[in-house]
């Protein structure tokens, strides 16, 4: 029932490695399918979901929380896939959704910039300078996206269990290393780790249920309770508290709801 997430930059062989790993282990290989599933389930144009997991938020998106909405929909879809287990996910953001789930093996694949540039030039027929510019912009955009939404730098090795450099280590070598590591005892699914994943999915479903009522809401599971955190004053918004509690309680699997309002902080005028 293992889960493997593979994070890469563009042209870093991550897709090829993921497909080889899924083939060796007999696991489902998941990437764009999750986006399509979320698009169908929540009636959101696919292009908006693609942009939501690739581009950093614009000023307008930060104001109206549209990117957070699309990511909330995507998170539910991905966690539903992950809940079934035996899956290899490759792409941006998969490991963010399951950071604290012990039976998830989180892998980062990197490749030399010059090798990536050559592949970009071959695919598009553009100059080396233009290919380099595109790849650097893409890397910067992904970094900005993860920092804004999760406070994590995708290039920081600490969130990953494995960091593999494709050069001396070939794609086949990488697949073998990942398969071996996934079989280690510490990455096997336990009743406790599966329960943690199930609770995470319930929290994600609560967030989707609340997203149009309170787009800045944060939802997470804690000791059998769904904790809901948002901005405002609980004393001033009793009606909103009851509305949020009622919506959350209606999501299957929710037993207890704890609502925490954080006070608004206004900057002093200059």
C-alpha positions as CSV (number, residue, x, y, z in Angstrom):
1,X,0.0,0.0,0.0
2,X,3.0,2.3,-0.4
3,X,2.8,5.8,-2.0
4,X,5.7,7.3,-3.9
5,X,5.8,11.0,-4.9
6,X,8.4,12.1,-7.4
7,X,9.1,15.8,-7.7
8,X,11.2,17.2,-10.6
9,X,11.9,20.2,-12.7
10,X,11.0,20.2,-16.3
11,X,13.1,17.9,-18.5
12,X,14.6,16.0,-15.5
13,X,13.4,12.5,-16.5
14,X,10.9,12.4,-13.6
15,X,8.1,11.1,-15.8
16,X,10.2,8.3,-17.3
17,X,11.5,7.3,-13.8
18,X,7.9,7.3,-12.4
19,X,6.7,5.1,-15.3
20,X,9.5,2.6,-14.8
21,X,8.9,2.4,-11.0
22,X,5.2,1.9,-11.5
23,X,5.9,-0.8,-14.0
24,X,8.3,-2.7,-11.7
25,X,6.0,-2.5,-8.7
26,X,2.7,-2.9,-10.5
27,X,1.5,0.5,-9.1
28,X,-0.8,3.0,-10.6
29,X,1.2,5.9,-12.2
30,X,-0.6,9.3,-11.7
31,X,0.1,12.8,-13.0
32,X,-2.2,14.8,-15.3
33,X,-5.0,12.3,-14.7
34,X,-5.5,13.9,-11.3
35,X,-6.0,17.3,-12.8
36,X,-8.5,15.9,-15.3
37,X,-10.4,14.1,-12.5
38,X,-10.6,17.2,-10.4
39,X,-11.7,19.3,-13.4
40,X,-14.6,16.9,-14.1
41,X,-15.7,16.4,-10.4
42,X,-15.8,20.1,-9.6
43,X,-16.7,21.5,-13.0
44,X,-13.5,23.6,-13.3
45,X,-11.8,24.2,-16.7
46,X,-8.7,22.1,-16.8
47,X,-6.5,25.0,-17.9
48,X,-7.3,26.8,-14.6
49,X,-6.2,23.7,-12.6
50,X,-3.0,23.4,-14.7
51,X,-2.2,27.0,-14.0
52,X,-3.1,26.7,-10.3
53,X,-0.4,24.0,-9.8
54,X,2.3,25.7,-12.0
55,X,2.1,29.5,-11.9
56,X,2.7,31.6,-8.8
57,X,-0.3,33.6,-7.7
58,X,-0.9,37.0,-9.2
59,X,-1.9,39.9,-7.1
60,X,-5.6,39.4,-8.1
61,X,-5.5,35.7,-7.2
62,X,-4.0,36.6,-3.8
63,X,-7.0,38.9,-3.3
64,X,-9.8,36.6,-4.4
65,X,-8.2,33.3,-3.4
66,X,-9.0,31.7,-6.7
67,X,-5.7,29.7,-6.8
68,X,-6.4,28.3,-3.3
69,X,-9.8,27.2,-4.4
70,X,-8.5,25.2,-7.4
71,X,-5.7,23.7,-5.2
72,X,-8.3,22.6,-2.6
73,X,-10.2,20.7,-5.4
74,X,-7.0,19.1,-6.6
75,X,-6.0,18.1,-3.1
76,X,-9.2,16.2,-2.6
77,X,-8.8,14.3,-5.9
78,X,-5.1,13.5,-5.2
79,X,-5.8,12.3,-1.7
80,X,-8.6,10.1,-2.9
81,X,-6.1,8.4,-5.2
82,X,-3.5,8.2,-2.5
83,X,-6.0,6.7,-0.1
84,X,-6.1,3.6,-2.3
85,X,-2.4,3.1,-2.0
86,X,0.1,1.4,-4.4
87,X,0.6,4.6,-6.4
88,X,3.4,6.6,-8.0
89,X,2.7,10.3,-8.4
90,X,5.0,12.5,-10.5
91,X,4.7,16.2,-10.8
92,X,4.6,19.4,-8.8
93,X,3.0,19.5,-5.4
94,X,2.2,15.9,-4.6
95,X,4.5,15.6,-1.6
96,X,3.1,18.9,-0.1
97,X,-0.3,17.2,0.4
98,X,1.1,14.3,2.4
99,X,4.1,15.8,4.2
100,X,3.4,14.0,7.5
101,X,2.2,10.6,6.2
102,X,4.9,8.1,7.1
103,X,4.3,5.5,4.4
104,X,4.9,8.1,1.6
105,X,8.3,7.9,0.0
106,X,9.1,11.4,-1.2
107,X,11.6,11.6,-4.1
108,X,13.3,14.5,-5.8
109,X,14.8,14.0,-9.3
110,X,17.3,16.5,-10.6
111,X,19.3,16.8,-13.8
112,X,22.1,19.1,-15.0
113,X,20.9,22.3,-16.5
114,X,22.9,21.8,-19.7
115,X,21.1,18.4,-20.3
116,X,17.7,20.1,-19.7
117,X,18.6,22.9,-22.1
118,X,19.5,20.4,-24.9
119,X,16.2,18.6,-24.5
120,X,14.3,21.9,-24.6
121,X,16.2,23.0,-27.7
122,X,15.5,19.6,-29.4
123,X,11.8,19.8,-28.6
124,X,11.2,23.4,-29.6
125,X,14.0,24.3,-32.1
126,X,14.9,27.4,-30.2
127,X,18.3,28.8,-29.3
128,X,20.4,27.8,-26.3
129,X,19.9,31.2,-24.7
130,X,16.1,31.1,-25.1
131,X,15.9,27.6,-23.8
132,X,18.0,28.5,-20.8
133,X,15.8,31.6,-20.1
134,X,12.6,29.5,-20.3
135,X,13.9,26.8,-18.0
136,X,15.1,29.3,-15.4
137,X,11.8,31.1,-15.5
138,X,10.0,27.8,-15.0
139,X,12.1,26.9,-12.1
140,X,11.6,30.3,-10.5
141,X,7.9,30.1,-11.0
142,X,7.7,26.7,-9.3
143,X,9.8,28.0,-6.4
144,X,7.6,31.0,-5.9
145,X,4.5,28.8,-6.1
146,X,5.6,26.5,-3.3
147,X,7.0,29.3,-1.1
148,X,3.7,31.3,-1.3
149,X,1.3,28.4,-0.7
150,X,3.4,26.2,1.6
151,X,6.4,28.2,2.8
152,X,8.6,25.5,1.3
153,X,11.3,25.8,-1.3
154,X,11.1,22.9,-3.8
155,X,14.9,23.0,-4.2
156,X,15.4,22.5,-0.5
157,X,16.3,18.8,0.0
158,X,14.8,18.5,3.5
159,X,11.2,17.6,2.6
160,X,12.5,14.6,0.5
161,X,13.5,11.1,1.6
162,X,15.6,10.6,-1.6
163,X,17.4,13.0,-3.8
164,X,18.6,11.5,-7.1
165,X,20.8,13.2,-9.7
166,X,20.3,11.8,-13.1
167,X,23.7,11.6,-14.8
168,X,26.0,8.9,-13.5
169,X,22.9,7.4,-12.0
170,X,20.8,6.4,-15.0
171,X,17.0,6.4,-15.2
172,X,17.1,2.6,-14.7
173,X,19.3,2.9,-11.7
174,X,17.0,5.6,-10.2
175,X,14.0,3.3,-10.7
176,X,15.8,0.4,-8.9
177,X,16.8,2.7,-6.0
178,X,13.3,4.0,-5.6
179,X,11.8,0.5,-5.7
180,X,14.2,-0.8,-3.1
181,X,13.6,2.1,-0.8
182,X,9.9,1.8,-1.1
183,X,10.1,-1.7,0.2
184,X,11.9,-0.8,3.4
185,X,9.9,-1.3,6.6
186,X,9.7,2.4,7.4
187,X,7.7,3.1,4.3
188,X,5.1,0.3,4.8
189,X,1.6,1.3,5.5
190,X,0.4,0.8,9.0
191,X,-3.0,1.1,10.6
192,X,-1.8,4.3,12.2
193,X,-0.4,5.9,9.0
194,X,-3.5,4.9,7.0
195,X,-5.7,6.4,9.6
196,X,-3.7,9.7,9.4
197,X,-4.2,9.7,5.6
198,X,-7.9,9.1,6.0
199,X,-8.2,12.0,8.4
200,X,-6.2,14.2,6.0
201,X,-8.7,13.4,3.3
202,X,-11.7,14.3,5.5
203,X,-10.1,17.6,6.4
204,X,-9.5,18.3,2.6
205,X,-13.2,17.6,1.9
206,X,-14.2,20.0,4.7
207,X,-12.1,22.7,3.2
208,X,-13.7,22.2,-0.2
209,X,-17.2,22.4,1.5
210,X,-16.2,25.7,3.1
211,X,-14.2,27.3,0.4
212,X,-17.0,29.5,-1.1
213,X,-18.1,30.5,2.4
214,X,-14.6,31.3,3.7
215,X,-11.9,31.1,1.1
216,X,-9.1,31.9,3.5
217,X,-10.0,28.9,5.7
218,X,-7.4,26.5,6.9
219,X,-8.5,23.0,7.9
220,X,-6.5,20.2,9.5
221,X,-7.1,17.1,11.6
222,X,-5.9,16.9,15.2
223,X,-6.5,14.1,17.7
224,X,-9.9,13.0,16.2
225,X,-11.1,16.6,15.7
226,X,-11.3,18.7,12.6
227,X,-9.7,22.1,13.4
228,X,-10.9,25.0,11.3
229,X,-8.9,28.2,11.4
230,X,-9.8,31.5,9.7
231,X,-9.5,35.3,10.2
232,X,-12.0,37.3,12.2
233,X,-13.6,37.6,15.6
234,X,-15.6,34.7,17.0
235,X,-17.5,37.1,19.2
236,X,-18.5,39.3,16.3
237,X,-19.3,36.4,13.9
238,X,-21.4,34.0,15.9
239,X,-23.7,33.4,12.9
240,X,-20.7,32.6,10.8
241,X,-19.4,30.2,13.4
242,X,-22.6,28.2,13.4
243,X,-22.7,28.2,9.6
244,X,-19.1,26.9,9.4
245,X,-19.8,24.3,12.1
246,X,-22.9,23.1,10.3
247,X,-21.2,22.7,6.9
248,X,-18.2,20.9,8.4
249,X,-20.3,18.6,10.5
250,X,-22.2,17.6,7.3
251,X,-19.0,16.1,5.7
252,X,-18.9,12.3,6.1
253,X,-16.4,11.2,8.7
254,X,-16.4,14.4,10.7
255,X,-17.1,13.8,14.4
256,X,-15.9,16.9,16.3
257,X,-15.3,20.4,15.0
258,X,-13.1,23.1,16.6
259,X,-13.2,26.6,15.1
260,X,-10.4,29.0,15.8
261,X,-10.6,32.7,14.7
262,X,-7.3,34.5,14.3
263,X,-7.6,38.3,14.7
264,X,-7.0,40.5,11.7
265,X,-3.7,42.4,11.9
266,X,-3.7,45.8,10.3
267,X,-0.4,47.6,9.4
268,X,0.2,51.0,11.0
269,X,-0.1,53.8,8.5
270,X,3.2,55.3,7.4
